[in-house]
Amino acid sequence: MIICSLPLDLKVMLLTRQLDMSPTGGRELLCKLNFDALSKIYGERLVLFELPRRPLQGINSALSAFKGHIDGLDNTTIYSALQVIQSECVGKVFVDGSNLGGFVKAVKEKLPNVEVFTFFHNVEARFFLGSFFQQKTLRALVVLLVNYLAEKKSVRYSDKIICLSQRDSSLLQKIYGRSATHVSPMALQDKMPFGFNNLEKPSPEKFALFVGGTFYANLAGIAWFVEHVVPHIHIKICIVGRGFEAYRAELEREGKVQVVGAVDHLADWYRNAHFVIAPIFDGSGMKTKVAEALMYGKKIIGTPEAFSGYEDIDKKVGWVCKTADDFSVAISHAQGLVTKSFDPELRAIYEEKYSFEATKSRLINILGCSR
């Protein structure tokens, strides 16, 4: 049993975007995992405050966003959350997202004795800068600016800042003049089906697997890979991820690249894959696909960006590639060296560092709980 160091009458609030009970995207998965971990730690003493889904639309919405009213925040929701903090005797607030800085500021100004912990999924300013460079539109610029201003408030007013990696912490220092107080790496709920490691269902042909959604860095990375690497390798590439169906004509190569798109059972694709590729060149935070591959006991071939935050294990779990030639050589090696459809040593790394239990233990330490 876990006993927290807070007085018994004080509770902990989790303020987060509306939770998806069956999440698929990396951010949604991590939000749900944070909620599950905090629920396990605090039980009935956890107060959940979910923000409504409100996309940035129209000039009034954009103007309001410059005040920090993004991702469901506005004066009404901020006031309601502050009321809940007072009525429920909340002593600590866990804010799940650095772009919710408008709320962080309000808490510290109105209720300065409440301790605020802000969880940074990315350095949002860096993430949306990359997005802007990919698509230089007025909307992309507005999104970048409003997230920068909101994140700046989170950095300034949070008592504790939690980042996924030391790189993100250093980037916060560079951009805002303050680094993270804690680093808590990417983690995933265990999705590996029972008996996965014992079910040998060889694929009719060997293939390398790319998994991800169609956000800008994934699209740019796999397009580069198809153009510069695929002509020089001798293994089929399967691209799995919601939204990639729209890019089938652009990315498919007969006999060499198959765009699968969304699937119902991702575990089947991991089971049959020979290894996983992660040609990602831009972004922030840590890449979900690396932790996910380890969860399924798979080797990974990826860029330094893909392995950001995983530097202490990169040589144990795969190959780091900077150029097309690096990828070609690594894939050739992997085709001969990878002999197991499931590697228990890779799975053990996931369990130790990137699992639900691992993140729960880290949050216990960060939030000041003891067993």
FILOTI-283523 format. One record per residue (C-alpha): z negated, x negated, y; residue number from 1. Coordinates in pm, 1 decimal. Layout:
BEGIN
+----------+----------+----------+-----+
!       pz !       px !       py !   i !
+----------+----------+----------+-----+
!        Z !        X !        Y ! NUM !
...
+----------+----------+----------+-----+
This chain:
BEGIN
+----------+----------+----------+-----+
!       pz !       px !       py !   i !
+----------+----------+----------+-----+
!      0.0 !      0.0 !      0.0 !   1 !
!     78.2 !   -117.6 !    354.1 !   2 !
!   -186.7 !    -84.2 !    623.7 !   3 !
!    -67.3 !   -140.1 !    980.1 !   4 !
!   -268.3 !   -316.4 !   1243.4 !   5 !
!   -221.3 !    -29.3 !   1492.9 !   6 !
!   -519.2 !    200.5 !   1551.1 !   7 !
!   -503.9 !    491.6 !   1308.3 !   8 !
!   -421.3 !    747.1 !   1580.1 !   9 !
!   -115.6 !    554.8 !   1706.3 !  10 !
!    231.9 !    608.1 !   1564.7 !  11 !
!    566.6 !    428.4 !   1573.1 !  12 !
!    883.1 !    588.9 !   1708.3 !  13 !
!   1233.2 !    504.9 !   1587.6 !  14 !
!   1491.4 !    590.5 !   1853.7 !  15 !
!   1839.1 !    577.7 !   1705.5 !  16 !
!   2179.5 !    737.7 !   1715.0 !  17 !
!   2213.3 !   1041.4 !   1490.7 !  18 !
!   2173.5 !    915.3 !   1135.9 !  19 !
!   2441.8 !    956.2 !    873.5 !  20 !
!   2281.0 !   1032.8 !    538.2 !  21 !
!   2590.4 !    896.9 !    357.9 !  22 !
!   2695.6 !    611.1 !    586.6 !  23 !
!   3009.3 !    403.3 !    532.4 !  24 !
!   3049.3 !    175.2 !    836.0 !  25 !
!   2848.5 !   -142.4 !    877.5 !  26 !
!   2647.8 !    -25.1 !   1178.2 !  27 !
!   2576.7 !    315.4 !   1025.2 !  28 !
!   2461.8 !    152.6 !    701.5 !  29 !
!   2220.8 !    -73.8 !    888.5 !  30 !
!   2083.6 !    211.9 !   1102.1 !  31 !
!   2008.5 !    410.7 !    788.2 !  32 !
!   1849.8 !    106.5 !    621.5 !  33 !
!   1625.2 !     47.1 !    924.5 !  34 !
!   1514.1 !    410.5 !    910.1 !  35 !
!   1444.7 !    390.8 !    535.8 !  36 !
!   1250.7 !     64.8 !    574.1 !  37 !
!   1039.4 !    196.4 !    862.1 !  38 !
!    976.5 !    520.3 !    670.0 !  39 !
!    854.6 !    317.4 !    375.2 !  40 !
!    627.3 !    106.7 !    596.3 !  41 !
!    477.4 !    379.4 !    816.6 !  42 !
!    520.0 !    699.1 !    615.8 !  43 !
!    404.5 !   1002.9 !    817.1 !  44 !
!    320.3 !    778.2 !   1113.4 !  45 !
!    689.7 !    722.3 !   1182.7 !  46 !
!    831.3 !    952.0 !   1452.7 !  47 !
!   1210.4 !    982.6 !   1435.2 !  48 !
!   1401.9 !   1059.3 !   1756.4 !  49 !
!   1776.8 !   1092.8 !   1697.2 !  50 !
!   2025.1 !   1089.8 !   1982.7 !  51 !
!   2315.5 !   1336.9 !   1976.3 !  52 !
!   2669.5 !   1211.3 !   1924.8 !  53 !
!   2844.2 !   1209.3 !   2262.5 !  54 !
!   3162.2 !   1005.7 !   2293.8 !  55 !
!   3256.8 !    858.4 !   2631.2 !  56 !
!   3505.7 !   1110.9 !   2772.6 !  57 !
!   3620.9 !   1187.0 !   3124.7 !  58 !
!   3536.9 !   1045.4 !   3465.8 !  59 !
!   3192.6 !   1209.0 !   3490.2 !  60 !
!   3095.4 !   1070.4 !   3149.9 !  61 !
!   3213.9 !    723.8 !   3254.9 !  62 !
!   3020.8 !    733.5 !   3582.2 !  63 !
!   2706.7 !    846.8 !   3400.6 !  64 !
!   2752.1 !    566.3 !   3147.9 !  65 !
!   2713.6 !    308.1 !   3425.2 !  66 !
!   2356.5 !    437.8 !   3459.3 !  67 !
!   2296.3 !    362.3 !   3091.2 !  68 !
!   2372.9 !    713.4 !   2968.3 !  69 !
!   2570.3 !    618.3 !   2656.9 !  70 !
!   2544.0 !    695.0 !   2285.3 !  71 !
!   2361.0 !   1022.5 !   2352.3 !  72 !
!   2125.5 !    899.5 !   2623.1 !  73 !
!   2090.0 !   1102.6 !   2941.6 !  74 !
!   1805.2 !   1208.5 !   3168.1 !  75 !
!   1718.4 !   1499.7 !   2940.1 !  76 !
!   1698.2 !   1297.7 !   2617.8 !  77 !
!   1507.0 !   1015.5 !   2788.6 !  78 !
!   1254.3 !   1262.8 !   2929.7 !  79 !
!   1219.8 !   1434.1 !   2590.6 !  80 !
!   1164.2 !   1102.6 !   2411.4 !  81 !
!    899.5 !    997.6 !   2665.3 !  82 !
!    723.8 !   1330.4 !   2615.3 !  83 !
!    722.6 !   1279.7 !   2238.4 !  84 !
!    578.0 !    929.8 !   2278.7 !  85 !
!    287.2 !   1070.9 !   2476.8 !  86 !
!    225.2 !   1383.5 !   2268.6 !  87 !
!    244.3 !   1196.0 !   1936.4 !  88 !
!     31.4 !    897.5 !   2047.1 !  89 !
!    312.1 !    650.9 !   1985.8 !  90 !
!    206.1 !    288.5 !   2034.9 !  91 !
!    527.2 !    110.9 !   1938.5 !  92 !
!    894.1 !    206.2 !   1977.9 !  93 !
!   1173.7 !     61.8 !   1764.7 !  94 !
!   1501.4 !    104.2 !   1954.8 !  95 !
!   1796.1 !     74.2 !   1716.5 !  96 !
!   2071.6 !    -58.9 !   1939.3 !  97 !
!   2082.3 !   -289.6 !   2239.3 !  98 !
!   2310.4 !    -53.4 !   2432.1 !  99 !
!   2016.2 !    189.1 !   2464.3 ! 100 !
!   1868.5 !    -22.8 !   2740.7 ! 101 !
!   1841.7 !    273.7 !   2976.5 ! 102 !
!   1571.8 !    413.3 !   2750.3 ! 103 !
!   1399.9 !     75.0 !   2709.0 ! 104 !
!   1370.9 !     44.4 !   3087.1 ! 105 !
!   1234.4 !    398.5 !   3119.5 ! 106 !
!    964.0 !    335.3 !   2859.2 ! 107 !
!    840.5 !     15.8 !   3022.0 ! 108 !
!    841.0 !    170.8 !   3369.3 ! 109 !
!    669.5 !    498.0 !   3271.6 ! 110 !
!    456.2 !    384.8 !   2976.1 ! 111 !
!    402.4 !      9.0 !   3015.4 ! 112 !
!    138.8 !    -11.1 !   2739.9 ! 113 !
!    386.8 !    104.5 !   2475.7 ! 114 !
!    538.9 !   -195.2 !   2296.8 ! 115 !
!    918.8 !   -185.4 !   2265.1 ! 116 !
!   1111.8 !   -360.0 !   1985.7 ! 117 !
!   1490.9 !   -355.5 !   2029.8 ! 118 !
!   1723.4 !   -422.1 !   1736.9 ! 119 !
!   2055.8 !   -586.9 !   1831.5 ! 120 !
!   2334.9 !   -501.9 !   1586.1 ! 121 !
!   2562.8 !   -731.6 !   1786.3 ! 122 !
!   2564.3 !   -895.6 !   2121.4 ! 123 !
!   2746.9 !   -589.2 !   2251.8 ! 124 !
!   2884.8 !   -765.7 !   2559.0 ! 125 !
!   3055.4 !  -1021.1 !   2333.1 ! 126 !
!   3173.6 !   -760.6 !   2083.8 ! 127 !
!   3336.9 !   -539.8 !   2345.7 ! 128 !
!   3482.6 !   -838.7 !   2527.5 ! 129 !
!   3672.6 !   -919.3 !   2208.2 ! 130 !
!   3780.4 !   -557.0 !   2182.6 ! 131 !
!   3902.6 !   -563.7 !   2542.9 ! 132 !
!   4114.1 !   -873.8 !   2482.6 ! 133 !
!   4279.6 !   -698.4 !   2188.3 ! 134 !
!   4358.7 !   -385.7 !   2389.5 ! 135 !
!   4353.0 !   -440.2 !   2764.7 ! 136 !
!   4308.8 !    -84.1 !   2883.7 ! 137 !
!   4095.6 !     70.9 !   3156.0 ! 138 !
!   3889.3 !    250.4 !   2892.6 ! 139 !
!   3821.6 !    -76.8 !   2706.4 ! 140 !
!   3711.2 !   -238.0 !   3033.9 ! 141 !
!   3476.9 !     51.1 !   3115.4 ! 142 !
!   3325.4 !     37.5 !   2765.6 ! 143 !
!   3268.8 !   -337.0 !   2804.9 ! 144 !
!   3102.6 !   -302.2 !   3146.1 ! 145 !
!   2871.8 !    -12.8 !   3057.6 ! 146 !
!   2757.7 !   -183.4 !   2737.7 ! 147 !
!   2693.1 !   -507.5 !   2924.9 ! 148 !
!   2479.9 !   -329.3 !   3186.1 ! 149 !
!   2287.3 !   -133.7 !   2921.3 ! 150 !
!   2230.0 !   -440.0 !   2705.8 ! 151 !
!   2109.6 !   -636.7 !   3007.9 ! 152 !
!   1830.5 !   -380.8 !   3048.3 ! 153 !
!   1736.2 !   -414.5 !   2681.7 ! 154 !
!   1706.4 !   -790.5 !   2715.3 ! 155 !
!   1501.2 !   -766.2 !   3033.3 ! 156 !
!   1259.8 !   -488.5 !   2940.6 ! 157 !
!   1207.6 !   -518.5 !   2563.0 ! 158 !
!    882.1 !   -674.9 !   2449.7 ! 159 !
!   1047.9 !   -802.1 !   2131.8 ! 160 !
!   1417.4 !   -867.6 !   2066.4 ! 161 !
!   1546.0 !   -867.9 !   1708.5 ! 162 !
!   1885.5 !  -1027.2 !   1635.3 ! 163 !
!   2080.4 !  -1064.7 !   1313.1 ! 164 !
!   2147.7 !  -1435.3 !   1355.1 ! 165 !
!   2054.7 !  -1745.6 !   1549.0 ! 166 !
!   2405.5 !  -1745.0 !   1695.3 ! 167 !
!   2344.3 !  -1405.5 !   1853.4 ! 168 !
!   2009.0 !  -1523.2 !   1983.2 ! 169 !
!   2172.0 !  -1825.3 !   2148.0 ! 170 !
!   2443.1 !  -1602.1 !   2292.1 ! 171 !
!   2181.3 !  -1375.5 !   2448.2 ! 172 !
!   2027.4 !  -1681.4 !   2610.8 ! 173 !
!   2366.4 !  -1787.0 !   2743.2 ! 174 !
!   2465.2 !  -1444.8 !   2880.1 ! 175 !
!   2131.8 !  -1298.1 !   2990.1 ! 176 !
!   1890.3 !  -1591.1 !   3006.6 ! 177 !
!   1662.0 !  -1477.9 !   2724.1 ! 178 !
!   1686.5 !  -1542.1 !   2350.1 ! 179 !
!   1563.6 !  -1326.6 !   2064.0 ! 180 !
!   1198.1 !  -1326.8 !   1964.8 ! 181 !
!   1289.3 !  -1262.1 !   1599.4 ! 182 !
!   1587.7 !  -1308.0 !   1367.2 ! 183 !
!   1630.7 !  -1057.0 !   1084.9 ! 184 !
!   1958.9 !  -1100.1 !    894.9 ! 185 !
!   2199.4 !   -833.3 !    777.9 ! 186 !
!   2077.4 !   -624.1 !    487.1 ! 187 !
!   2218.0 !   -342.8 !    273.5 ! 188 !
!   2078.1 !    -69.2 !     55.8 ! 189 !
!   2160.8 !   -147.3 !   -305.8 ! 190 !
!   2476.2 !     46.4 !   -401.3 ! 191 !
!   2545.7 !   -131.6 !   -729.3 ! 192 !
!   2559.3 !    130.6 !  -1007.0 ! 193 !
!   2326.5 !    100.0 !  -1303.8 ! 194 !
!   2489.4 !   -112.2 !  -1571.5 ! 195 !
!   2751.1 !   -251.5 !  -1332.0 ! 196 !
!   2692.1 !   -607.2 !  -1454.2 ! 197 !
!   2733.2 !   -503.6 !  -1817.8 ! 198 !
!   3048.1 !   -298.7 !  -1785.9 ! 199 !
!   3345.9 !   -520.8 !  -1845.2 ! 200 !
!   3657.7 !   -327.9 !  -1741.1 ! 201 !
!   3917.3 !   -594.4 !  -1672.8 ! 202 !
!   4183.1 !   -500.5 !  -1422.1 ! 203 !
!   4538.8 !   -499.4 !  -1561.6 ! 204 !
!   4610.6 !   -773.4 !  -1308.8 ! 205 !
!   4395.0 !  -1008.5 !  -1108.4 ! 206 !
!   4358.2 !   -925.3 !   -742.2 ! 207 !
!   4161.2 !  -1040.5 !   -440.3 ! 208 !
!   3982.4 !   -770.4 !   -243.5 ! 209 !
!   3959.4 !   -710.5 !    130.5 ! 210 !
!   3709.7 !   -440.1 !    235.3 ! 211 !
!   3650.3 !   -310.7 !    585.3 ! 212 !
!   3713.6 !    -46.2 !    846.2 ! 213 !
!   3989.0 !    -60.3 !   1105.1 ! 214 !
!   3797.3 !   -208.8 !   1396.7 ! 215 !
!   3987.5 !   -466.1 !   1597.5 ! 216 !
!   3871.5 !   -786.9 !   1426.2 ! 217 !
!   3944.8 !   -654.1 !   1076.9 ! 218 !
!   4292.9 !   -540.3 !   1175.3 ! 219 !
!   4378.0 !   -867.2 !   1349.0 ! 220 !
!   4233.5 !  -1075.8 !   1066.4 ! 221 !
!   4409.1 !   -908.3 !    775.2 ! 222 !
!   4738.8 !   -890.7 !    967.4 ! 223 !
!   4716.3 !  -1267.2 !   1024.6 ! 224 !
!   4634.0 !  -1320.8 !    656.3 ! 225 !
!   4931.0 !  -1114.4 !    537.2 ! 226 !
!   5168.8 !  -1304.3 !    764.1 ! 227 !
!   5042.3 !  -1659.9 !    721.5 ! 228 !
!   4866.5 !  -1679.3 !    383.9 ! 229 !
!   5016.2 !  -1421.2 !    149.9 ! 230 !
!   5358.7 !  -1593.5 !    127.0 ! 231 !
!   5187.2 !  -1905.3 !    -15.7 ! 232 !
!   4950.4 !  -1757.3 !   -276.0 ! 233 !
!   4999.6 !  -1613.7 !   -621.8 ! 234 !
!   4747.9 !  -1334.3 !   -646.5 ! 235 !
!   4774.4 !   -974.1 !   -530.9 ! 236 !
!   4567.7 !   -860.6 !   -230.3 ! 237 !
!   4417.7 !   -510.5 !   -226.5 ! 238 !
!   4305.5 !   -372.6 !    112.3 ! 239 !
!   4035.3 !   -106.9 !     88.2 ! 240 !
!   3887.5 !     74.3 !    386.4 ! 241 !
!   3899.2 !    402.1 !    573.0 ! 242 !
!   4184.5 !    416.7 !    822.2 ! 243 !
!   4403.3 !    147.2 !    669.9 ! 244 !
!   4638.3 !    413.6 !    533.0 ! 245 !
!   4793.9 !    424.4 !    879.6 ! 246 !
!   4887.6 !     55.6 !    851.3 ! 247 !
!   5049.8 !     71.9 !    508.6 ! 248 !
!   5404.7 !     13.1 !    634.0 ! 249 !
!   5289.5 !   -278.0 !    848.2 ! 250 !
!   5076.8 !   -458.5 !    589.5 ! 251 !
!   5208.2 !   -386.7 !    241.8 ! 252 !
!   5423.8 !   -640.9 !     62.3 ! 253 !
!   5581.5 !   -535.8 !   -264.5 ! 254 !
!   5395.0 !   -686.8 !   -558.4 ! 255 !
!   5170.2 !   -891.3 !   -327.8 ! 256 !
!   4975.9 !   -665.9 !    -89.7 ! 257 !
!   4858.7 !   -311.7 !   -166.1 ! 258 !
!   4697.5 !    -98.1 !    104.4 ! 259 !
!   4458.3 !    133.7 !    -77.8 ! 260 !
!   4272.2 !    281.8 !    218.8 ! 261 !
!   3965.9 !    501.0 !    169.6 ! 262 !
!   3822.1 !    525.1 !   -181.2 ! 263 !
!   3558.5 !    742.2 !   -344.7 ! 264 !
!   3405.7 !    470.1 !   -561.7 ! 265 !
!   3399.1 !    130.7 !   -392.5 ! 266 !
!   3203.4 !    -24.1 !   -681.2 ! 267 !
!   3505.5 !     12.4 !   -911.2 ! 268 !
!   3714.0 !   -202.0 !   -679.3 ! 269 !
!   3446.1 !   -468.2 !   -658.5 ! 270 !
!   3404.4 !   -466.7 !  -1036.0 ! 271 !
!   3771.7 !   -532.2 !  -1098.6 ! 272 !
!   3831.0 !   -776.2 !   -812.7 ! 273 !
!   3858.2 !  -1146.6 !   -895.5 ! 274 !
!   3696.6 !  -1241.1 !   -562.0 ! 275 !
!   3668.7 !  -1116.0 !   -201.8 ! 276 !
!   3848.5 !  -1237.2 !    109.7 ! 277 !
!   3716.4 !  -1215.3 !    467.6 ! 278 !
!   3971.6 !  -1348.3 !    719.4 ! 279 !
!   3779.7 !  -1250.4 !   1033.7 ! 280 !
!   3820.5 !  -1453.3 !   1352.3 ! 281 !
!   3626.0 !  -1259.3 !   1613.6 ! 282 !
!   3318.1 !  -1044.5 !   1656.5 ! 283 !
!   2942.6 !  -1067.5 !   1684.9 ! 284 !
!   2644.5 !  -1006.6 !   1459.5 ! 285 !
!   2687.1 !  -1059.0 !   1085.1 ! 286 !
!   2961.6 !   -924.5 !    862.8 ! 287 !
!   2856.4 !   -650.3 !    622.9 ! 288 !
!   3131.8 !   -737.0 !    377.6 ! 289 !
!   2970.5 !  -1073.1 !    289.3 ! 290 !
!   2633.6 !   -920.0 !    197.9 ! 291 !
!   2816.5 !   -642.8 !     12.9 ! 292 !
!   3016.7 !   -890.5 !   -194.0 ! 293 !
!   2694.1 !  -1068.5 !   -290.4 ! 294 !
!   2540.9 !   -734.5 !   -385.4 ! 295 !
!   2823.4 !   -693.1 !   -636.8 ! 296 !
!   2801.7 !  -1054.5 !   -755.2 ! 297 !
!   3135.9 !  -1166.5 !   -607.3 ! 298 !
!   3251.3 !  -1493.6 !   -456.4 ! 299 !
!   3382.8 !  -1482.3 !    -98.6 ! 300 !
!   3660.3 !  -1674.2 !     73.8 ! 301 !
!   3628.2 !  -1635.3 !    449.0 ! 302 !
!   3639.4 !  -1783.8 !    794.6 ! 303 !
!   3347.0 !  -1943.0 !    980.9 ! 304 !
!   3320.4 !  -1614.8 !   1173.7 ! 305 !
!   3286.8 !  -1417.2 !    850.7 ! 306 !
!   3006.1 !  -1650.4 !    739.9 ! 307 !
!   2825.6 !  -1647.3 !   1075.7 ! 308 !
!   2458.7 !  -1593.9 !    996.7 ! 309 !
!   2518.5 !  -1695.0 !    635.4 ! 310 !
!   2557.5 !  -2067.9 !    703.2 ! 311 !
!   2263.6 !  -2163.4 !    482.5 ! 312 !
!   2435.6 !  -2018.4 !    174.2 ! 313 !
!   2809.3 !  -2039.7 !    249.4 ! 314 !
!   2879.8 !  -2328.1 !     11.1 ! 315 !
!   2688.7 !  -2155.9 !   -269.8 ! 316 !
!   2872.1 !  -1827.0 !   -243.1 ! 317 !
!   3231.3 !  -1924.0 !   -171.8 ! 318 !
!   3468.3 !  -2117.8 !     50.6 ! 319 !
!   3485.9 !  -2145.7 !    430.9 ! 320 !
!   3842.1 !  -2160.6 !    567.4 ! 321 !
!   3968.7 !  -2228.0 !    917.9 ! 322 !
!   4345.6 !  -2236.3 !    861.4 ! 323 !
!   4611.7 !  -2072.0 !    648.3 ! 324 !
!   4634.9 !  -2390.6 !    440.8 ! 325 !
!   4257.0 !  -2380.3 !    384.6 ! 326 !
!   4288.5 !  -2024.1 !    253.7 ! 327 !
!   4578.5 !  -2115.5 !     25.7 ! 328 !
!   4389.3 !  -2407.0 !   -126.6 ! 329 !
!   4063.3 !  -2212.1 !   -163.4 ! 330 !
!   4238.1 !  -1917.2 !   -329.0 ! 331 !
!   4412.7 !  -2151.0 !   -571.4 ! 332 !
!   4076.9 !  -2306.5 !   -661.6 ! 333 !
!   3906.7 !  -1969.4 !   -693.3 ! 334 !
!   4170.5 !  -1838.7 !   -932.2 ! 335 !
!   4074.9 !  -2112.1 !  -1174.4 ! 336 !
!   3705.2 !  -2159.1 !  -1101.4 ! 337 !
!   3589.1 !  -1797.2 !  -1087.2 ! 338 !
!   3541.8 !  -1698.4 !  -1449.3 ! 339 !
!   3281.0 !  -1419.9 !  -1422.0 ! 340 !
!   3347.4 !  -1066.7 !  -1305.3 ! 341 !
!   2978.9 !  -1056.2 !  -1207.3 ! 342 !
!   2780.5 !  -1364.9 !  -1104.0 ! 343 !
!   2403.7 !  -1304.3 !  -1135.3 ! 344 !
!   2325.2 !  -1602.6 !   -911.4 ! 345 !
!   2513.4 !  -1440.8 !   -622.9 ! 346 !
!   2337.0 !  -1113.0 !   -690.1 ! 347 !
!   2001.1 !  -1296.3 !   -679.5 ! 348 !
!   2084.7 !  -1429.5 !   -330.0 ! 349 !
!   2150.0 !  -1074.6 !   -213.9 ! 350 !
!   1818.8 !   -954.5 !   -355.7 ! 351 !
!   1625.3 !  -1238.3 !   -194.3 ! 352 !
!   1782.0 !  -1232.7 !    153.1 ! 353 !
!   1990.7 !   -923.4 !    222.8 ! 354 !
!   1835.6 !   -635.0 !     28.9 ! 355 !
!   1622.0 !   -339.5 !    135.6 ! 356 !
!   1306.6 !   -514.9 !     13.6 ! 357 !
!   1395.3 !   -827.5 !    210.1 ! 358 !
!   1443.6 !   -640.2 !    536.0 ! 359 !
!   1129.5 !   -432.5 !    479.5 ! 360 !
!    925.0 !   -750.9 !    444.2 ! 361 !
!   1076.6 !   -892.3 !    763.1 ! 362 !
!   1005.4 !   -575.4 !    960.0 ! 363 !
!    644.8 !   -573.3 !    839.6 ! 364 !
!    601.3 !   -919.5 !    990.7 ! 365 !
!    790.8 !   -842.5 !   1310.5 ! 366 !
!    610.3 !   -516.8 !   1382.9 ! 367 !
!    268.8 !   -664.8 !   1313.2 ! 368 !
!    175.2 !   -503.1 !    984.8 ! 369 !
!    -16.7 !   -653.3 !    698.4 ! 370 !
!    -31.5 !   -558.1 !    332.5 ! 371 !
+----------+----------+----------+-----+
